[in-house]
Amino acid sequence: MTAAPAGDGDARVVFHAHAGIASWVAASAAAIAEALCRDLLLQARSRLLLSGGTTPAPVYAALARLPLAWERVDVALVDERWLLPDDPDSNAWLVRDALLQQGAGDARFEPMTRPGRGLADAVAAANLQARQPPAVVVLGMGEDGHTASLFPRMRGFDDARASTAPYVTVDATGCAGAGRWERRISLTPAGLAPAAARMLLIRGARKRELLDKVLAGDDAREYPVRLAYSTPGAPLQVHWCP
């Protein structure tokens, strides 16, 4: 593994390159666990925010096998599609399937949606839970440069970026990267800022090339993932493998 500042020495981003998927999975899981352990030395409970998608699933499975005080960990989501948590296309379903097994099954999970809860109530509940600052936020990056449910040039992007609330509703109508799930809930920069650690998990040559483009500019409307390191706070730890 190699680690160095990315983007011409930008101290806001630390790039970790791993030789292959196995080392990437092990190192990423270990990094998350170490950050949680550091926080648990200072706090009675620690909060972990996770993203969905297929990329981080093996990391979550490896994390579930690590010996942590899982009964003191609150697991929540970076974002969610407007789906019930038992829907296989929801991020909640992925987290339950990949992480909340074995010892990690003792963690307390905070899905955003539930039967009978409207969208406004779901966001209000997420913001109430977010009063506890996250120890770790695990982010992903789409092929279009989106992160969480913040998509390039989406309607309401500037309002979401400027919001003082940790979570907001998102209308991703017309955003190709959102697929057929246009109604969403997303973490905002205000929700990311207090995190003690923030990580970006990516794989493959195309994502590496995209990251270079991201780091070469500043416009978050073009590539919202730029908010992951331009938001004041902890540096962004990027874990990548070919």
Rosetta silent file (secondary structure, phi, psi, omega in degrees, C-alpha in Angstrom):
SEQUENCE: MTAAPAGDGDARVVFHAHAGIASWVAASAAAIAEALCRDLLLQARSRLLLSGGTTPAPVYAALARLPLAWERVDVALVDERWLLPDDPDSNAWLVRDALLQQGAGDARFEPMTRPGRGLADAVAAANLQARQPPAVVVLGMGEDGHTASLFPRMRGFDDARASTAPYVTVDATGCAGAGRWERRISLTPAGLAPAAARMLLIRGARKRELLDKVLAGDDAREYPVRLAYSTPGAPLQVHWCP
SCORE:     score description
SCORE:     0.000 S_00000001
   1 L     0.000  140.529  172.629    0.000    0.000    0.000 S_00000001
   2 E  -120.679  143.393  178.743    1.169    3.559   -0.712 S_00000001
   3 E  -133.292  132.385 -179.744   -0.255    6.661    0.899 S_00000001
   4 E  -160.914  157.751  172.844    0.406   10.228   -0.147 S_00000001
   5 E   -58.914  141.721  179.141   -1.350   13.556   -0.560 S_00000001
   6 E  -105.239  167.523  176.152   -3.320   13.599   -3.792 S_00000001
   7 L    65.940   56.346  177.826   -3.995   16.424   -6.201 S_00000001
   8 L    58.262   43.607  175.786   -0.541   18.030   -6.382 S_00000001
   9 L    81.048   15.548  178.878    0.063   17.734   -2.666 S_00000001
  10 E   -62.541  113.731 -176.257   -3.403   18.844   -1.547 S_00000001
  11 E   -70.278  -10.769  179.683   -3.359   18.091    2.177 S_00000001
  12 E   -75.789  -13.560 -176.566   -7.152   17.803    2.175 S_00000001
  13 E  -131.049  126.476  174.669   -6.892   14.442    0.378 S_00000001
  14 E  -114.827  121.688 -173.432   -4.736   11.452    1.317 S_00000001
  15 E  -100.864  122.348  178.059   -4.576    8.782   -1.378 S_00000001
  16 E  -110.595  114.829  178.733   -4.033    5.139   -0.393 S_00000001
  17 E  -100.811  129.505 -179.197   -3.245    2.821   -3.319 S_00000001
  18 L  -115.436  148.427 -171.992   -3.637   -0.915   -2.755 S_00000001
  19 L   -67.038  -33.128 -176.672   -2.249   -3.672   -4.961 S_00000001
  20 L  -158.838 -179.726 -175.092   -5.500   -5.590   -5.385 S_00000001
  21 H   -62.906  -41.470 -176.707   -9.041   -6.078   -4.178 S_00000001
  22 H   -61.424  -45.265 -179.903   -8.098   -8.307   -1.238 S_00000001
  23 H   -70.482  -34.480  176.864   -5.651   -5.791    0.227 S_00000001
  24 H   -62.865  -45.452  179.320   -8.061   -2.920   -0.518 S_00000001
  25 H   -61.440  -49.641 -176.628  -10.874   -4.681    1.353 S_00000001
  26 H   -63.811  -44.994 -177.569   -8.699   -5.542    4.349 S_00000001
  27 H   -69.037  -39.638  179.883   -7.084   -2.110    4.614 S_00000001
  28 H   -65.413  -44.989  178.106  -10.337   -0.203    4.163 S_00000001
  29 H   -61.934  -42.205  179.383  -12.117   -2.277    6.811 S_00000001
  30 H   -63.730  -38.661 -179.817   -9.179   -1.867    9.187 S_00000001
  31 H   -64.824  -41.419  177.630   -9.147    1.909    8.655 S_00000001
  32 H   -64.225  -45.858 -179.131  -12.841    2.177    9.509 S_00000001
  33 H   -61.756  -41.814  179.831  -12.405   -0.034   12.566 S_00000001
  34 H   -63.118  -40.866  178.862   -9.403    1.962   13.797 S_00000001
  35 H   -65.445  -40.315  176.624  -11.310    5.223   13.507 S_00000001
  36 H   -63.827  -42.505  179.904  -14.251    3.753   15.428 S_00000001
  37 H   -61.903  -41.240  177.742  -11.940    2.434   18.139 S_00000001
  38 H   -60.598  -42.429 -178.619  -10.332    5.862   18.548 S_00000001
  39 H   -69.124  -37.346 -178.948  -13.738    7.440   18.947 S_00000001
  40 H   -68.429  -18.424  173.508  -14.941    4.793   21.393 S_00000001
  41 L   -71.676  -20.731 -175.625  -12.037    5.692   23.680 S_00000001
  42 L  -109.079  -22.206 -173.078  -13.575    9.151   23.998 S_00000001
  43 L  -125.448  152.647  175.364  -17.308    8.504   23.668 S_00000001
  44 L   -68.538  -34.999  179.082  -19.831    6.137   25.207 S_00000001
  45 L  -134.522  152.949 -179.738  -21.194    5.464   21.716 S_00000001
  46 E  -125.017  144.008 -175.340  -19.766    5.933   18.234 S_00000001
  47 E  -113.822  129.927 -177.908  -21.675    6.732   15.030 S_00000001
  48 E  -119.740  121.708  178.360  -20.801    5.230   11.642 S_00000001
  49 E  -104.705  127.495 -175.123  -22.360    6.570    8.423 S_00000001
  50 E  -120.674  147.745  175.097  -22.288    4.236    5.426 S_00000001
  51 L   -96.291  162.402  176.933  -22.990    4.608    1.721 S_00000001
  52 L   -93.075 -160.269 -179.041  -24.761    2.104   -0.491 S_00000001
  53 L    95.929  163.899 -177.526  -23.732    0.611   -3.813 S_00000001
  54 L   -78.923  -25.655 -175.487  -21.960   -2.589   -4.739 S_00000001
  55 L   -58.936  -49.714 -173.980  -18.408   -1.239   -4.303 S_00000001
  56 L   -81.634   -7.088 -173.963  -18.266   -1.084   -0.474 S_00000001
  57 H   -53.411  -47.781  179.429  -20.178   -4.311    0.223 S_00000001
  58 H   -65.873  -28.267  175.607  -17.074   -6.542    0.616 S_00000001
  59 H   -67.170  -42.614  178.330  -15.493   -3.934    2.884 S_00000001
  60 H   -63.277  -39.153  179.010  -18.575   -3.975    5.103 S_00000001
  61 H   -64.164  -40.123  177.445  -18.483   -7.770    5.222 S_00000001
  62 H   -67.973  -38.810  178.155  -14.829   -7.685    6.295 S_00000001
  63 H   -61.679  -37.721 -179.084  -15.583   -4.992    8.866 S_00000001
  64 H   -61.387  -24.806 -177.983  -18.320   -7.167   10.375 S_00000001
  65 L   -87.485   -6.957 -177.434  -15.714   -9.797   11.192 S_00000001
  66 L   -84.213  144.659 -176.910  -13.452   -7.437   13.147 S_00000001
  67 L   -79.104   98.543  177.171  -13.591   -7.444   16.961 S_00000001
  68 L  -123.962  164.059  173.269  -15.192   -4.149   17.943 S_00000001
  69 L   -80.180   68.900 -173.161  -17.505   -3.093   20.755 S_00000001
  70 H   -59.263  -28.505 -179.939  -20.347   -3.259   18.262 S_00000001
  71 H   -65.817  -11.042  179.033  -22.968   -2.910   20.996 S_00000001
  72 H  -107.830   11.404 -177.480  -21.695    0.684   21.385 S_00000001
  73 E  -110.289  131.849  172.531  -21.855    1.541   17.670 S_00000001
  74 E  -103.018  120.975  179.902  -24.750    3.295   15.935 S_00000001
  75 E  -102.205  126.330  178.864  -24.837    2.574   12.194 S_00000001
  76 E  -134.009 -178.591 -172.882  -26.652    5.067    9.976 S_00000001
  77 E  -111.490  145.367  171.833  -26.776    5.979    6.302 S_00000001
  78 L   -69.707  -40.001 -179.934  -25.105    8.664    4.225 S_00000001
  79 E  -158.666  168.956  179.743  -28.155    8.717    1.959 S_00000001
  80 E  -153.341  142.053  169.063  -31.195    6.705    1.011 S_00000001
  81 E   -74.091  156.261 -179.463  -33.551    6.248   -1.898 S_00000001
  82 L   -77.536   72.774 -179.008  -37.209    6.774   -1.063 S_00000001
  83 L  -135.108  153.655  174.112  -37.696    3.046   -0.516 S_00000001
  84 L   -69.938  152.274 -174.134  -38.619    0.956    2.494 S_00000001
  85 L   -66.646  -14.043  176.802  -35.637   -0.630    4.243 S_00000001
  86 L   -93.427    5.777  176.384  -36.653   -4.154    3.235 S_00000001
  87 L   -80.473  126.774 -178.497  -36.484   -3.231   -0.458 S_00000001
  88 L   -59.055  -17.641  178.028  -33.396   -4.903   -2.039 S_00000001
  89 L   -90.281   -0.120  179.486  -32.665   -1.638   -3.882 S_00000001
  90 L   -85.318  153.504  175.119  -32.438    0.370   -0.650 S_00000001
  91 H   -68.763  -31.180  177.899  -29.165    1.255    1.013 S_00000001
  92 H   -60.659  -41.839  179.581  -30.599   -0.025    4.284 S_00000001
  93 H   -62.467  -42.732  179.740  -30.976   -3.493    2.786 S_00000001
  94 H   -61.059  -45.854 -178.080  -27.350   -3.480    1.612 S_00000001
  95 H   -64.363  -41.807  177.905  -26.036   -2.444    5.012 S_00000001
  96 H   -62.755  -42.886 -176.104  -28.098   -5.089    6.795 S_00000001
  97 H   -70.887  -40.077 -173.361  -27.015   -7.771    4.356 S_00000001
  98 H   -91.099  -35.795 -172.926  -23.312   -6.889    4.203 S_00000001
  99 L  -107.537  -46.150 -168.045  -22.486   -5.491    7.649 S_00000001
 100 L   -80.311   57.759  178.647  -25.046   -6.304   10.300 S_00000001
 101 L  -127.210  168.787  176.598  -24.000   -9.914   10.620 S_00000001
 102 H    50.056 -136.788 -177.768  -21.861  -11.816   13.120 S_00000001
 103 H   -62.490  -32.456 -178.835  -20.553   -9.506   15.865 S_00000001
 104 H   -67.557  -12.010  175.918  -21.668   -6.409   13.979 S_00000001
 105 H   -65.442  -13.802  178.147  -25.237   -7.581   14.427 S_00000001
 106 H   -82.524   -8.878  178.457  -25.027   -6.071   17.917 S_00000001
 107 L   -68.317  156.048  175.868  -24.776   -2.556   16.457 S_00000001
 108 E   -93.880  122.114 -176.022  -27.811   -0.293   16.579 S_00000001
 109 E  -101.065  139.079 -178.239  -29.032    0.448   13.068 S_00000001
 110 E  -119.251   79.025  175.126  -30.835    3.658   12.107 S_00000001
 111 L   -66.241  150.634 -177.248  -32.665    3.197    8.771 S_00000001
 112 L   -82.359  -32.562 -175.126  -34.110    6.424    7.412 S_00000001
 113 L  -109.613  157.078  175.052  -37.400    5.093    6.130 S_00000001
 114 L  -160.722  157.293  179.599  -40.110    2.976    7.686 S_00000001
 115 L   -56.672  134.909  177.469  -43.735    2.100    6.928 S_00000001
 116 L    84.747   -4.308  179.921  -46.056    4.982    7.679 S_00000001
 117 L   -99.530  122.128  177.742  -43.290    7.596    7.844 S_00000001
 118 L   -76.190  170.897 -175.770  -43.528   10.390    5.274 S_00000001
 119 H   -62.425  -44.730  179.931  -40.547   11.966    3.579 S_00000001
 120 H   -63.095  -40.163  178.553  -40.525   15.099    5.746 S_00000001
 121 H   -67.483  -35.621  178.750  -40.763   13.003    8.917 S_00000001
 122 H   -63.891  -43.229  178.368  -37.949   10.756    7.697 S_00000001
 123 H   -66.158  -41.520  179.404  -35.645   13.743    7.196 S_00000001
 124 H   -61.316  -41.866  178.992  -36.625   15.192   10.570 S_00000001
 125 H   -65.274  -41.497  178.659  -35.808   11.872   12.285 S_00000001
 126 H   -62.676  -40.455  179.265  -32.458   11.650   10.490 S_00000001
 127 H   -69.162  -31.914  176.170  -31.567   15.174   11.592 S_00000001
 128 H   -66.737  -45.664  178.257  -32.531   14.378   15.164 S_00000001
 129 H   -64.071  -31.357 -176.976  -30.268   11.332   15.195 S_00000001
 130 L   -73.592   -0.001  173.478  -27.482   13.394   13.611 S_00000001
 131 L   -60.572  -26.032  172.594  -27.169   15.482   16.754 S_00000001
 132 L   -85.614  115.251 -178.149  -24.506   12.914   17.622 S_00000001
 133 L   -62.027  143.381  179.395  -21.574   13.767   15.333 S_00000001
 134 L   -73.147  142.921  172.071  -20.340   10.845   13.236 S_00000001
 135 L   -77.570  -40.752 -177.069  -17.032    9.236   14.026 S_00000001
 136 E  -138.791  135.937  171.004  -16.655    7.945   10.475 S_00000001
 137 E  -119.868  121.533  179.368  -18.370    8.775    7.188 S_00000001
 138 E  -104.011  118.570 -175.937  -17.807    6.302    4.352 S_00000001
 139 E  -111.027  160.635  171.731  -18.483    7.796    0.930 S_00000001
 140 L  -123.334  175.477  178.369  -18.605    6.507   -2.617 S_00000001
 141 L  -138.962  119.805  179.142  -18.198    8.184   -5.998 S_00000001
 142 L   -76.172  168.825  178.650  -20.431    7.534   -8.981 S_00000001
 143 L   -61.549  -21.051  178.515  -19.291    7.494  -12.591 S_00000001
 144 L   -94.629    3.632 -179.880  -20.761   11.002  -12.877 S_00000001
 145 L    84.522   13.861  177.414  -18.824   12.280   -9.876 S_00000001
 146 L   -81.707  157.641  170.587  -21.765   12.264   -7.462 S_00000001
 147 E  -140.758  153.933 -169.185  -21.430   11.372   -3.818 S_00000001
 148 L    51.858 -134.316  173.334  -24.179   10.630   -1.302 S_00000001
 149 L  -115.032   39.594  175.916  -27.312   11.676   -3.239 S_00000001
 150 E  -106.272  109.632 -171.818  -25.818   14.936   -4.467 S_00000001
 151 L  -106.360  154.045 -179.589  -25.732   14.780   -8.260 S_00000001
 152 L   -55.177  125.878  173.397  -24.092   17.064  -10.818 S_00000001
 153 L    54.755   28.273  178.403  -26.178   20.178  -11.494 S_00000001
 154 L   -71.031  155.829  176.414  -29.280   18.694   -9.892 S_00000001
 155 L   -63.946  137.905  179.990  -32.137   21.013   -9.004 S_00000001
 156 L    80.511    7.990 -176.508  -31.761   22.334   -5.477 S_00000001
 157 H   -60.923  -47.102 -177.399  -28.043   21.559   -5.369 S_00000001
 158 H   -62.758  -36.367  177.480  -27.026   24.984   -4.057 S_00000001
 159 H   -66.195  -41.069  178.321  -29.686   24.830   -1.347 S_00000001
 160 H   -64.409  -42.399 -179.343  -28.482   21.397   -0.253 S_00000001
 161 H   -63.965  -37.153 -176.318  -24.876   22.567   -0.210 S_00000001
 162 H   -88.938   -7.068 -175.907  -25.732   25.635    1.868 S_00000001
 163 L   -61.431  144.003  174.300  -28.141   23.894    4.248 S_00000001
 164 L   -91.509   -3.679  177.781  -27.329   23.963    7.949 S_00000001
 165 L   -86.752  144.091  178.730  -29.233   20.689    8.433 S_00000001
 166 L   -64.208  -32.054 -178.739  -27.269   17.424    8.289 S_00000001
 167 E  -130.473  146.727  176.282  -29.838   15.832    5.950 S_00000001
 168 E  -139.009  161.792  170.940  -32.146   17.188    3.263 S_00000001
 169 E   -77.691  151.771 -177.403  -34.615   15.828    0.750 S_00000001
 170 E  -129.392  135.704  171.501  -33.320   15.528   -2.806 S_00000001
 171 E  -111.103  102.966 -176.362  -35.081   15.770   -6.155 S_00000001
 172 L   -97.682   24.758  178.597  -32.787   14.038   -8.638 S_00000001
 173 L   -56.052  129.510  179.198  -35.147   14.362  -11.591 S_00000001
 174 L    85.164   -2.770  179.797  -33.141   14.397  -14.807 S_00000001
 175 L   -93.413  113.553 -175.674  -29.927   13.166  -13.164 S_00000001
 176 H   -59.013  -37.276 -177.194  -28.715   10.085  -15.038 S_00000001
 177 H   -67.471  -15.100 -179.354  -26.704    8.832  -12.084 S_00000001
 178 H   -83.356  -12.031 -177.373  -29.832    8.631   -9.933 S_00000001
 179 L    62.216 -141.711 -178.638  -31.416    5.984  -12.126 S_00000001
 180 L   -88.624    3.106 -177.940  -35.116    5.560  -11.519 S_00000001
 181 L  -101.841   89.377 -174.748  -34.848    6.671   -7.883 S_00000001
 182 L   -87.510  -31.612  179.907  -35.420   10.418   -8.048 S_00000001
 183 E   -90.656  125.294 -173.320  -36.739   11.025   -4.537 S_00000001
 184 E  -148.061  168.963  170.534  -33.990   10.693   -1.972 S_00000001
 185 E  -121.786  135.409 -175.943  -32.577   11.797    1.366 S_00000001
 186 E  -136.429  146.143  167.399  -28.955   12.929    1.442 S_00000001
 187 E   -64.309  146.629  177.184  -26.239   13.967    3.851 S_00000001
 188 L  -110.646  170.772  172.556  -25.163   17.578    3.353 S_00000001
 189 H   -55.975  -34.551  178.060  -21.778   19.264    3.879 S_00000001
 190 H   -63.678  -32.319  177.157  -23.126   20.395    7.261 S_00000001
 191 H   -78.005  -27.846  179.599  -23.643   16.734    8.175 S_00000001
 192 H   -79.775  -36.729 -170.380  -20.209   15.753    6.903 S_00000001
 193 L   -51.862  -43.302 -175.546  -18.209   18.564    8.514 S_00000001
 194 L   -79.334   -2.497 -177.488  -18.163   17.301   12.143 S_00000001
 195 L   -62.179  135.572  177.384  -17.018   13.761   11.232 S_00000001
 196 L   -70.553  -28.365  178.594  -13.780   12.740   12.915 S_00000001
 197 E  -144.580  139.965  175.524  -12.844   10.681    9.843 S_00000001
 198 E  -131.513  135.892 -174.235  -14.084   10.676    6.258 S_00000001
 199 E  -132.075  146.407  175.229  -13.242    8.005    3.688 S_00000001
 200 E  -122.353  120.106 -178.083  -13.842    7.494   -0.011 S_00000001
 201 E  -105.670  117.249 -179.414  -13.821    3.897   -1.283 S_00000001
 202 E  -139.396  156.766  179.632  -13.257    3.490   -5.040 S_00000001
 203 E  -141.051  151.064  170.039  -11.963    0.798   -7.382 S_00000001
 204 L    95.348  157.006 -178.047  -10.815    0.508  -10.982 S_00000001
 205 H   -63.959  -38.448 -178.281   -8.953    2.544  -13.591 S_00000001
 206 H   -64.157  -39.975  178.856  -12.002    4.576  -14.600 S_00000001
 207 H   -69.826  -33.533  177.157  -12.588    5.792  -11.053 S_00000001
 208 H   -65.377  -42.870  177.683   -8.892    6.643  -10.719 S_00000001
 209 H   -64.170  -40.447  178.546   -9.058    8.719  -13.914 S_00000001
 210 H   -64.426  -40.702  178.967  -12.222   10.399  -12.694 S_00000001
 211 H   -59.373  -40.420  177.431  -10.581   11.206   -9.370 S_00000001
 212 H   -59.308  -41.927  178.035   -7.771   12.977  -11.215 S_00000001
 213 H   -65.314  -41.535  179.814  -10.365   15.129  -13.004 S_00000001
 214 H   -59.799  -47.120 -175.768  -12.153   15.824   -9.736 S_00000001
 215 H   -72.642  -12.978 -178.449   -8.978   16.948   -8.005 S_00000001
 216 L   -84.227   -6.119 -177.529   -8.033   19.192  -10.914 S_00000001
 217 L  -138.934 -175.442 -175.240  -10.935   21.609  -10.316 S_00000001
 218 L  -127.213  -13.524 -172.905  -13.098   23.232   -7.689 S_00000001
 219 L   -75.217  107.995 -178.951  -16.670   23.387   -9.025 S_00000001
 220 L   -72.101  -20.793  176.062  -18.790   21.111   -6.853 S_00000001
 221 L   -68.908  -30.084  177.011  -21.749   21.493   -9.189 S_00000001
 222 L   -73.491  -50.708  178.527  -19.684   19.712  -11.858 S_00000001
 223 L  -130.961   95.875 -178.019  -18.470   16.951   -9.529 S_00000001
 224 H   -58.599  -21.469  178.853  -20.285   16.986   -6.160 S_00000001
 225 H   -61.584  -16.579  175.650  -17.712   14.570   -4.714 S_00000001
 226 H   -60.711  -24.454  176.592  -15.492   17.648   -4.416 S_00000001
 227 H   -64.768  -21.641 -177.417  -17.561   18.484   -1.340 S_00000001
 228 H   -66.251  -26.071  178.197  -15.993   15.437    0.340 S_00000001
 229 H  -119.076  -20.108  178.746  -12.697   17.280    0.722 S_00000001
 230 H   -80.083  -20.520  174.927  -13.584   20.958    0.225 S_00000001
 231 L   -68.190  125.320 -178.871  -15.916   20.870    3.242 S_00000001
 232 L   -56.383  145.295 -179.955  -13.849   21.998    6.245 S_00000001
 233 L   138.594 -150.638 -177.136  -12.919   19.269    8.668 S_00000001
 234 L   -63.650  148.015  175.751  -10.993   16.019    8.571 S_00000001
 235 L   -64.884  154.710  178.995   -8.963   15.204    5.446 S_00000001
 236 E   -86.468  120.893  176.615  -10.509   12.787    2.963 S_00000001
 237 E   -93.442  110.097 -179.027   -8.847    9.363    3.053 S_00000001
 238 E   -96.676  122.528  176.137   -9.187    7.823   -0.419 S_00000001
 239 E  -110.848  121.461 -174.484   -8.742    4.045   -0.626 S_00000001
 240 E  -135.273  148.881  169.663   -8.324    2.757   -4.184 S_00000001
 241 E  -142.973  157.599 -179.260   -7.259   -0.419   -5.959 S_00000001
 242 L   -61.721    0.000    0.000   -7.064   -1.309   -9.671 S_00000001
